[in-house]
Amino acid sequence: MLHWLDRILLYRFQFWLFVTFMFMLSAMTCYATSVEEASVAEQPAVSSVRKVLVFCAILAFSAAFTCVYFKSGWIAGDDGLLATSAARVMHGQLPHRDFVENYTGGLSYLHALAFRAFGVDLVSMRIPAFCFFLAWVPVVYYLACRVASPLAAVSATLLSVAWSFPNYPTPMPSWYNLFLATFGAAALFRYLDTEQRRWLYIAGLFGGVSFLIKVVGLYYVSGVLLLLVYREQLLNHSANSGRTFRCVLYRIFMLGSLLLFLTSILYLTHPRGSGRIVHFAIPIGAVTAVLIANERNPSSVRSQQRFVSLFRMIIPFLLGVSCPVALFMVPYIASGSTGAFLHGVFGLGVARANSLAVFDPPTAVCFIFAIPPLMALAIGFGAKPKVALMASAVVALIGVLLIAISGKYELTPQLVFESAEMLAPICVVVGTAQLVFRGTELGVVRRQQLMLLLSLAALCALVQFPFAAPIYFCYYAPLLILAMFAVVSSWQRTCSIAMLSAVVGFYFLFAVVRMTPTRIYRFAFTPPPPHTLLSLPAAGGLRVPSSGTLETMVAMVQRHSTNHQVLAFPECPEVYFLTGLQNPTRNDGGVLTEDIYSVLASDEINVIVINEKPYFASTPAPDVMVAIERRFPFSKASGKYLVRWRTE
């Protein structure tokens, strides 16, 4: 009965989300029309008041929308690993030195603070992520307002919300990388306006903190460095001077650096298949090609001055990056464990990435799925108003039908999602071509804004490597959305408001109806299993599928453990956190074979939990299982967990 009540309330909420979204689009259409008709003297005051009201509506919508799924979305290994690492930090252990940390380590400290503030449970970790999300929404709106019209800014913000955090509200580090990259982009927009280098330092701080959350924060740092190279080119090539210089030394340095950067990216991603070439190599290559092409232009200053101009921007930014990293390294330096940190972040981190199951992005053939939205936008740009309006109605009708049938056919939502993924490389290539061939038609600041968003969209897409499951697209989709709106709004001809609303509304409703209800986080679009309350103290009221198996497993483990220890493997760190028992090894995510044999040889462990259906790792080898069965003869299964113990 409660399950059906939850479903009724959920679908009712989705209906009101649809009504609210359409009302906001209508209101913003009226707003755009009224602003055009307002007098010049009244327009600034009217515009600022309405922007505030619209922003408040967007923020309220985003908060309410996320709260519906705040305690849903569960992958046991993700929540368990984050919580177990935070618990270790809360008890005084140092990541990488005292235990194997899967990420850089900064997130574990944030979660440890959340445990102290809100209680030691899984939901407590989600509260800081939710607060970051609420702070992130106005920043997205600010960036969207800078690159698009008021209506388009609202659409971009709502679309970014629908395709991001609410789909999987677990506090994964990649969400923080997205939030911090967006904060950094806003700081850089302020730098482009004011030319005050303190904004470069602030943008660098966001990059340093992002790296401390997860090493992929370096992609944001790389994107910003590409922007600074582009800015130096514009400033020195656009100076009013009748004399030009070849700048051989600077050009050799810059071309060598850019080619080395591109080669490193290609080596990192191993683009053997068309999916990696399309989504990684081509976009990053297009952004790099813009900088290489600009070096053909004559320079108005000498090489020495160009070096000075470039490093006057790079140094404050890198100083901002290094400050939080240096503070974080203090306990490692004091304890002589710097090597353990470097090995854990760059050595074991690369090994773990290579050990993941490969999940490549959609191949080049999937470009055909991006043709319909591109054709719709082309009609919106080129057709007469009446024709565009009629075409918009047709697009909206087709979109509603696709969303309706996508609930019955699993292939339909997958194709829609792949159409969105294929828009990413198209957006970057079109945007970079616009900078090369039509850049002079844009203002200097606008060109730099566009370059920044394109660089971040291209480089932050690497978060999908090597495991490009659907949810990983959402980790950078808002940056792509901002870049797309910046590219579209940079054309001389404006797109039909009706067509833009139809296309954006379709992808928004698709995300709300077919992605957010705990589908996409499971790496598939199959209907989610029923979610029930996980009635364990450490769960904090989290709703998970098939919670009965977890509760049974926890009860068995706690009953048979006589010394507050348990060994769980592979990929089931949630066992440690949910049971409240300790891991005798350093590795919570998995156990090495030698660790298993050492545990079997001792008398410390009375109970072992084996995950018989891990996502990535393989199940224990036959000889290991034989040794375990001899040492722990009694067993009972609970879902995917096999619990083995010594004595009855």
VOGU-3710 file (C-alpha; in Angstrom, 3 decimals, decimal comma):
1> mlhwldrill> 0,000/0,000/0,000  2,778/2,437/0,895  4,586/1,574/-2,339  1,551/2,515/-4,451  1,036/5,677/-2,412  4,645/6,676/-3,095  4,178/6,122/-6,818  0,982/8,191/-6,908  2,630/11,066/-5,053  5,699/10,865/-7,278
11> yrfqfwlfvt> 3,732/11,029/-10,532  1,569/13,815/-9,140  4,718/15,744/-8,316  6,030/15,189/-11,845  2,758/16,547/-13,237  3,075/19,715/-11,202  6,705/20,017/-12,267  5,513/19,977/-15,856  2,846/22,603/-15,147  5,367/24,775/-13,295
21> fmfmlsamtc> 7,902/24,523/-16,094  5,393/25,465/-18,785  4,123/28,343/-16,642  7,675/29,646/-16,187  8,345/29,416/-19,925  5,133/31,321/-20,648  5,967/33,923/-18,035  9,455/34,382/-19,434  8,071/34,732/-22,962  5,782/37,504/-21,759
31> yatsveeasv> 8,732/38,970/-19,881  10,925/39,062/-22,989  8,127/40,703/-24,961  7,399/43,277/-22,270  11,064/44,229/-21,968  11,193/44,983/-25,686  8,145/47,207/-25,351  9,353/48,965/-22,180  10,906/52,415/-22,396  14,664/52,756/-22,152
41> aeqpavssvr> 14,403/54,569/-18,804  12,240/51,887/-17,189  13,952/48,826/-18,629  16,904/48,416/-16,177  14,725/48,637/-13,051  12,012/46,377/-14,452  14,600/43,895/-15,708  16,451/43,644/-12,381  13,249/43,093/-10,370  11,992/40,407/-12,720
51> kvlvfcaila> 15,361/38,699/-12,811  15,293/38,447/-9,024  11,771/37,026/-9,061  12,655/34,541/-11,783  15,817/33,522/-9,923  13,839/32,909/-6,714  11,381/30,744/-8,654  14,231/28,742/-10,215  15,928/28,210/-6,859  12,676/27,127/-5,187
61> fsaaftcvyf> 11,954/24,738/-8,038  15,467/23,257/-7,891  15,296/22,752/-4,126  11,843/21,138/-4,238  12,758/18,969/-7,204  15,903/17,661/-5,517  14,232/17,099/-2,154  11,878/14,563/-3,726  14,825/12,284/-4,545  17,176/13,406/-1,783
71> ksgwiagddg> 17,011/10,071/0,065  16,854/7,944/-3,081  19,517/6,930/-5,548  21,704/4,226/-4,099  24,692/2,234/-5,232  25,859/0,341/-2,192  29,553/0,467/-3,060  29,550/4,237/-3,642  27,780/5,197/-0,433  29,632/2,571/1,555
81> llatsaarvm> 33,082/3,595/0,352  32,483/7,312/0,963  31,072/6,663/4,428  33,784/4,210/5,477  36,561/6,593/4,417  34,897/9,461/6,291  34,567/7,311/9,407  38,256/6,480/9,286  39,158/10,182/8,996  36,804/11,048/11,836
91> hgqlphrdfv> 38,740/8,597/14,031  42,073/10,264/13,224  43,366/8,220/10,302  45,133/9,932/7,392  44,052/9,044/3,821  46,620/7,140/1,757  48,914/6,734/4,769  46,654/4,784/7,114  44,166/3,380/4,620  43,590/3,109/0,886
101> enytgglsyl> 41,683/6,212/-0,254  40,020/5,932/-3,665  40,123/9,687/-4,283  42,473/12,515/-3,329  41,167/12,643/0,236  39,606/16,067/0,680  36,057/14,776/0,375  36,586/12,376/3,279  37,352/15,339/5,547  34,181/17,125/4,422
111> halafrafgv> 32,115/14,019/5,101  33,789/13,562/8,485  32,703/17,104/9,388  29,184/16,225/8,223  29,203/13,184/10,513  30,158/15,342/13,478  27,549/17,977/12,643  24,557/15,874/11,567  25,219/12,363/12,843  27,052/9,305/11,578
121> dlvsmripaf> 24,742/8,050/8,840  24,562/7,962/5,060  22,139/10,872/4,710  24,450/13,225/6,639  26,956/13,101/3,770  24,266/14,286/1,358  23,553/17,499/3,260  26,795/19,309/2,228  26,305/18,161/-1,362  22,761/19,533/-1,326
131> cfflawvpvv> 24,032/22,863/0,066  26,682/23,033/-2,651  23,983/22,288/-5,210  21,797/25,142/-3,952  24,792/27,492/-4,120  25,598/26,204/-7,611  22,166/26,958/-9,143  22,462/30,778/-8,937  25,979/30,586/-10,385  24,650/28,641/-13,374
141> yylacrvasp> 21,920/31,256/-13,775  24,521/34,037/-13,602  26,641/32,419/-16,317  23,593/31,734/-18,474  22,466/35,360/-18,191  25,907/36,483/-19,366  25,848/34,419/-22,567  22,150/34,219/-23,504  18,844/36,085/-23,451  16,649/36,087/-20,303
151> laavsatlls> 14,393/33,311/-21,603  17,341/31,226/-22,764  19,071/31,751/-19,394  16,062/30,352/-17,546  15,898/27,408/-19,943  19,629/26,703/-19,580  19,439/26,792/-15,781  16,420/24,499/-15,534  17,926/22,115/-18,056  21,203/22,058/-16,109
161> vawsfpnypt> 19,335/21,242/-12,902  17,326/18,443/-14,498  20,425/16,825/-16,031  22,632/16,986/-12,952  22,560/16,323/-9,212  18,897/15,217/-8,760  19,561/12,181/-10,964  21,921/10,671/-8,403  22,019/12,664/-5,139  24,793/10,575/-3,604
171> pmpswynlfl> 27,659/12,978/-2,707  30,044/11,640/-5,331  33,265/13,621/-5,837  32,432/14,250/-9,487  29,464/16,401/-8,415  31,832/18,599/-6,415  34,160/18,781/-9,433  31,213/20,063/-11,464  30,174/22,598/-8,830  33,707/23,921/-8,351
181> atfgaaalfr> 34,350/24,150/-12,102  31,192/26,240/-12,444  32,255/28,486/-9,555  35,633/28,897/-11,228  34,009/29,806/-14,545  32,018/32,544/-12,804  35,220/33,920/-11,229  36,864/33,957/-14,643  33,891/35,810/-16,129  34,462/38,452/-13,459
191> yldteqrrwl> 38,152/38,564/-14,354  37,311/39,120/-18,017  35,088/42,029/-16,979  37,368/43,699/-14,435  40,858/42,425/-15,393  41,631/42,179/-11,673  44,041/39,284/-11,089  42,490/38,434/-7,739  39,717/36,708/-9,705  42,353/34,522/-11,328
201> yiaglfggvs> 43,559/33,580/-7,858  39,989/32,773/-6,769  39,449/30,674/-9,891  42,673/28,841/-9,013  41,438/28,192/-5,472  38,410/26,411/-6,902  40,731/24,323/-9,075  42,941/23,374/-6,140  39,984/22,352/-3,987  38,537/20,409/-6,915
211> flikvvglyy> 41,802/18,474/-7,232  41,694/17,699/-3,504  38,216/16,243/-4,026  39,183/14,149/-7,033  42,160/14,205/-9,363  39,911/14,956/-12,379  39,811/18,529/-11,079  42,999/18,924/-13,132  40,814/18,888/-16,257  39,289/22,171/-15,113
221> vsgvllllvy> 42,780/23,571/-14,491  43,804/22,572/-18,025  40,725/24,220/-19,514  41,495/27,492/-17,741  45,105/27,427/-18,935  43,869/27,097/-22,517  41,671/30,157/-21,970  44,626/32,184/-20,676  46,667/31,249/-23,747  43,757/32,353/-25,938
231> reqllnhsan> 43,410/35,619/-24,025  47,088/36,408/-24,492  46,716/35,835/-28,213  43,732/38,170/-28,476  45,317/40,944/-26,422  48,611/40,966/-28,299  47,158/40,392/-31,743  44,514/43,088/-31,379  46,778/45,866/-30,079  46,848/48,948/-32,287
241> sgrtfrcvly> 50,370/48,972/-33,654  51,693/49,346/-37,146  54,724/47,161/-36,454  54,530/43,362/-36,236  56,911/40,723/-34,902  57,397/37,059/-35,764  57,906/35,953/-32,124  59,716/32,768/-33,187  60,784/31,788/-29,693  57,325/32,219/-28,189
251> rifmlgslll> 55,624/30,394/-31,058  57,999/27,447/-30,802  57,322/27,273/-27,075  53,552/27,565/-27,507  53,210/25,133/-30,408  55,396/22,615/-28,594  53,362/22,967/-25,394  50,036/22,595/-27,210  51,182/19,549/-29,162  52,570/17,985/-25,981
261> fltsilylth> 49,262/18,656/-24,219  47,244/17,107/-27,034  49,581/14,109/-27,223  49,230/13,565/-23,479  45,435/13,590/-23,730  45,512/11,109/-26,600  47,914/8,870/-24,676  45,713/9,061/-21,580  42,466/8,149/-23,323  43,856/5,554/-25,787
271> prgsgrivhf> 41,338/6,574/-28,502  41,241/3,283/-30,353  37,471/3,152/-30,807  35,318/5,722/-32,568  33,524/6,556/-29,305  36,639/7,885/-27,594  37,780/9,657/-30,747  34,452/11,443/-31,142  33,924/12,416/-27,501  37,499/13,019/-26,310
281> aipigavtav> 40,018/13,453/-29,129  37,970/15,577/-31,546  36,610/18,177/-29,058  39,956/18,679/-27,303  41,721/18,697/-30,652  39,301/21,360/-31,920  39,956/23,628/-28,929  43,709/23,161/-29,330  43,434/23,860/-33,068  41,965/27,295/-32,320
291> lianernpss> 45,083/28,232/-30,368  47,404/26,827/-33,019  45,518/28,675/-35,771  45,745/31,954/-33,852  49,538/31,708/-33,792  49,526/32,402/-37,524  48,336/35,947/-36,849  50,961/38,667/-36,630  51,932/39,818/-33,156  52,210/43,454/-32,123
301> vrsqqrfvsl> 54,770/42,727/-29,371  57,996/40,756/-29,033  58,372/37,242/-27,604  59,592/38,549/-24,265  56,493/40,696/-23,816  54,237/37,812/-24,787  55,866/35,579/-22,179  55,413/38,291/-19,559  51,780/38,817/-20,527  51,027/35,098/-20,364
311> frmiipfllg> 52,740/34,419/-17,053  51,160/37,492/-15,433  47,890/35,566/-15,821  49,110/32,025/-15,246  51,035/32,688/-12,032  48,085/34,065/-9,970  45,908/31,211/-11,185  48,437/28,493/-10,371  49,149/30,173/-7,042  45,455/29,804/-6,223
321> vscpvalfmv> 45,595/26,147/-7,266  48,638/25,414/-5,123  47,513/27,115/-1,876  44,820/24,603/-0,792  46,983/21,719/-2,003  49,905/22,969/0,081  47,727/23,275/3,192  46,361/19,778/2,645  49,901/18,398/2,351  51,025/19,735/5,759
331> pyiasgstga> 50,164/16,569/7,773  51,763/14,388/5,093  54,965/16,407/5,121  55,024/16,499/8,942  54,586/12,733/9,168  56,974/11,920/6,325  54,241/10,297/4,234  54,335/12,486/1,123  55,322/9,462/-0,918  52,250/7,575/0,293
341> flhgvfglgv> 50,040/10,468/-0,826  51,614/10,690/-4,286  51,498/6,934/-4,721  47,871/6,781/-3,597  46,686/9,650/-5,814  48,714/9,055/-8,972  50,005/5,484/-8,661  47,120/3,497/-7,224  44,626/5,958/-8,726  45,790/5,198/-12,271
351> aranslavfd> 45,871/1,474/-11,495  42,293/1,583/-10,191  41,130/3,493/-13,283  42,745/0,923/-15,559  41,161/-1,915/-13,583  37,633/-0,605/-14,114  35,401/-2,271/-16,646  35,622/-0,288/-19,895  32,442/1,566/-20,829  33,038/3,562/-24,009
361> pptavcfifa> 30,888/6,542/-25,085  28,475/6,169/-28,016  30,195/5,474/-31,316  30,246/7,772/-34,347  27,245/5,948/-35,833  25,090/7,483/-33,097  25,442/10,885/-34,760  22,205/10,043/-36,574  20,330/10,395/-33,253  21,492/14,023/-32,975
371> ipplmalaig> 20,098/14,942/-36,402  16,460/15,585/-35,269  17,294/18,222/-32,609  19,828/19,842/-34,935  17,259/20,020/-37,731  14,733/21,537/-35,344  17,190/24,241/-34,282  18,114/24,884/-37,921  14,450/25,459/-38,742  14,215/27,788/-35,770
381> fgakpkvalm> 17,096/29,835/-37,169  16,195/29,868/-40,847  12,421/29,608/-41,269  9,888/32,404/-41,257  8,080/33,044/-37,936  4,840/31,288/-38,927  6,664/28,278/-40,345  8,901/28,098/-37,264  5,846/28,244/-34,992  4,137/25,390/-36,837
391> asavvaligv> 7,337/23,355/-36,824  7,716/23,988/-33,092  4,246/22,568/-32,483  5,172/19,449/-34,454  8,451/19,069/-32,533  6,625/19,456/-29,217  4,033/16,839/-30,213  6,714/14,358/-31,310  8,583/14,992/-28,073  5,523/14,243/-25,955
401> lliaisgkye> 4,915/11,011/-27,880  8,554/9,929/-27,447  8,418/10,533/-23,714  5,131/8,628/-23,501  6,386/5,527/-25,322  9,796/5,623/-23,638  8,162/4,215/-20,517  7,341/0,997/-22,363  10,376/0,518/-24,591  13,815/0,589/-23,013
411> ltpqlvfesa> 15,521/1,393/-26,320  13,674/4,711/-26,747  15,089/6,541/-23,700  18,529/5,163/-24,522  18,376/6,679/-28,013  17,181/10,025/-26,651  20,014/10,050/-24,132  22,554/9,222/-26,820  21,238/12,077/-28,949  22,082/14,425/-26,070
421> emlapicvvv> 25,542/12,884/-25,692  26,293/13,322/-29,390  25,477/17,030/-29,186  28,622/17,506/-27,052  31,297/17,070/-29,755  29,092/18,862/-32,292  28,774/21,860/-29,976  32,516/22,101/-29,366  33,417/21,739/-33,051  30,822/24,303/-34,170
431> gtaqlvfrgt> 31,830/26,713/-31,412  35,540/26,489/-32,194  34,842/26,925/-35,924  32,877/30,026/-35,042  35,856/31,407/-33,111  38,225/30,764/-36,028  36,104/31,911/-38,968  33,656/34,377/-37,403  35,435/35,426/-34,248  35,927/39,009/-35,414
441> elgvvrrqql> 32,138/39,445/-35,461  32,068/38,933/-31,683  33,437/41,207/-29,000  36,772/40,389/-27,378  35,170/39,518/-24,026  32,467/37,397/-25,671  35,074/35,410/-27,584  36,919/34,646/-24,353  33,699/33,638/-22,579  32,887/31,271/-25,411
451> mlllslaalc> 36,419/29,854/-25,420  36,260/29,204/-21,675  32,958/27,335/-21,856  34,090/25,301/-24,861  37,373/24,386/-23,171  35,609/23,271/-19,994  33,012/21,314/-21,961  35,723/19,520/-23,944  38,115/18,775/-21,090  35,637/18,047/-18,299
461> alvqfpfaap> 34,106/15,436/-20,596  37,146/13,334/-19,662  35,364/12,547/-16,398  33,738/9,824/-18,518  37,054/8,076/-19,065  37,377/5,107/-18,806  33,832/4,368/-17,625  31,346/6,415/-19,682  28,168/5,116/-18,044  25,137/7,418/-18,493
471> iyfcyyapll> 25,459/9,071/-15,086  28,999/10,186/-15,944  27,600/12,341/-18,735  25,557/14,172/-16,116  28,745/14,999/-14,191  29,639/17,564/-16,863  26,377/18,078/-18,810  25,646/21,552/-17,286  28,976/22,866/-18,611  28,021/21,525/-22,019
481> ilamfavvss> 24,568/23,124/-21,771  26,104/26,525/-21,003  28,494/26,132/-23,927  25,634/25,179/-26,260  23,555/28,195/-25,288  26,610/30,415/-25,711  27,209/29,033/-29,216  23,558/29,355/-30,249  23,241/32,903/-28,919  26,426/33,954/-30,715
491> wqrtcsiaml> 24,892/33,537/-34,159  23,820/36,726/-35,889  20,290/35,400/-36,418  18,242/34,584/-33,324  16,491/31,283/-32,919  12,716/31,099/-32,701  11,608/31,249/-29,053  8,924/28,654/-29,757  11,413/26,204/-31,307  13,955/26,740/-28,530
501> savvgfyflf> 11,219/26,128/-25,949  10,107/22,949/-27,736  13,608/21,437/-27,927  14,657/22,479/-24,418  11,275/21,478/-22,978  11,596/18,009/-24,512  15,014/17,323/-22,994  13,895/18,828/-19,682  10,799/16,641/-19,429  12,763/13,603/-20,555
511> avvrmtptri> 15,173/14,144/-17,657  12,345/14,654/-15,164  10,199/11,735/-16,256  12,670/9,144/-17,552  15,980/9,855/-15,823  15,455/11,233/-12,352  13,217/8,539/-10,840  16,281/6,438/-9,887  16,793/5,016/-13,369  19,961/6,497/-14,792
521> yrfaftpppp> 22,179/5,937/-11,761  21,833/2,194/-12,304  23,702/2,586/-15,642  20,529/1,692/-17,509  17,062/2,967/-18,276  15,157/-0,061/-17,085  12,307/0,584/-14,648  13,727/0,851/-11,124  12,906/-1,799/-8,535  10,667/-0,777/-5,636
531> htllslpaag> 12,467/1,341/-3,030  11,834/0,804/0,645  13,128/2,401/3,812  16,431/0,955/4,998  15,714/0,533/8,691  19,289/0,584/9,951  20,627/3,338/12,241  23,584/4,022/9,941  21,298/4,490/6,911  19,666/7,665/8,223
541> glrvpssgtl> 16,326/6,965/6,537  17,748/6,209/3,084  15,429/4,485/0,613  17,059/1,627/-1,281  15,909/-1,284/-3,455  15,581/-4,630/-1,719  16,596/-3,368/1,695  15,531/-6,612/3,373  18,680/-8,390/2,194  20,860/-5,653/3,703
551> etmvamvqrh> 19,108/-5,796/7,049  19,351/-9,584/7,163  23,037/-9,508/6,254  23,814/-6,860/8,890  22,005/-8,850/11,586  23,917/-12,031/10,729  27,294/-10,303/10,689  26,721/-8,533/13,993  25,536/-11,759/15,602  28,564/-13,820/14,576
561> stnhqvlafp> 31,299/-11,200/15,066  32,749/-11,511/18,558  35,550/-8,919/18,354  33,929/-6,066/16,386  35,715/-6,980/13,165  34,602/-8,317/9,774  36,238/-8,865/6,420  34,076/-7,937/3,389  35,138/-8,302/-0,258  35,067/-7,616/-3,115
571> ecpevyfltg> 33,452/-4,168/-3,566  31,178/-4,147/-0,540  32,503/-1,429/1,815  28,917/-0,752/2,888  29,227/-3,826/5,107  31,728/-2,056/7,367  29,674/1,106/7,722  26,231/-0,460/8,107  27,412/-3,021/10,650  29,648/-0,610/12,560
581> lqnptrndgg> 32,453/-3,194/12,556  36,110/-2,627/11,701  38,101/-3,767/8,703  41,368/-5,506/9,720  43,006/-4,410/6,438  43,778/-0,974/4,944  41,607/-1,434/1,869  37,850/-0,975/2,264  37,013/-1,339/-1,437  38,660/-4,712/-1,914
591> vltediysvl> 41,146/-7,119/-0,362  44,363/-8,372/-1,915  44,925/-12,111/-2,013  47,842/-11,930/0,434  45,633/-9,998/2,880  43,003/-12,720/2,684  45,531/-15,450/3,467  46,990/-13,449/6,363  43,529/-12,994/7,824  42,773/-16,673/7,404
601> asdeinvivi> 45,987/-17,524/9,215  45,019/-15,442/12,261  42,284/-15,879/14,833  41,064/-12,261/14,732  38,215/-12,671/12,226  35,143/-14,761/12,995  32,970/-13,739/10,046  33,521/-12,933/6,359  31,133/-11,370/3,832  31,573/-12,129/0,133
611> nekpyfastp> 29,894/-10,031/-2,564  28,895/-12,577/-5,185  27,801/-9,928/-7,752  30,427/-7,146/-7,844  30,218/-4,439/-10,498  33,866/-4,398/-11,538  36,003/-6,826/-9,574  35,981/-10,559/-10,101  34,734/-12,969/-7,489  37,343/-14,764/-5,336
621> apdvmvaier> 39,470/-17,356/-7,108  38,559/-21,049/-6,554  41,625/-21,717/-4,386  40,760/-18,705/-2,210  37,185/-19,938/-1,826  38,407/-23,385/-0,837  40,599/-21,881/1,894  37,709/-19,697/3,094  35,303/-22,625/3,225  37,744/-24,636/5,320
631> rfpfskasgk> 38,290/-21,786/7,755  34,648/-20,612/7,828  32,494/-23,727/7,333  29,094/-22,169/8,100  27,379/-19,909/5,589  24,107/-18,264/4,623  23,237/-16,085/1,648  21,304/-12,827/1,805  20,775/-11,454/-1,677  24,173/-10,874/-3,280
641> ylvrwrte> 25,939/-11,250/0,084  27,318/-14,582/1,251  28,055/-14,545/4,985  30,471/-17,184/6,302  31,466/-17,736/9,942  33,406/-20,193/12,058  31,255/-21,593/14,832  27,568/-21,725/15,555
//
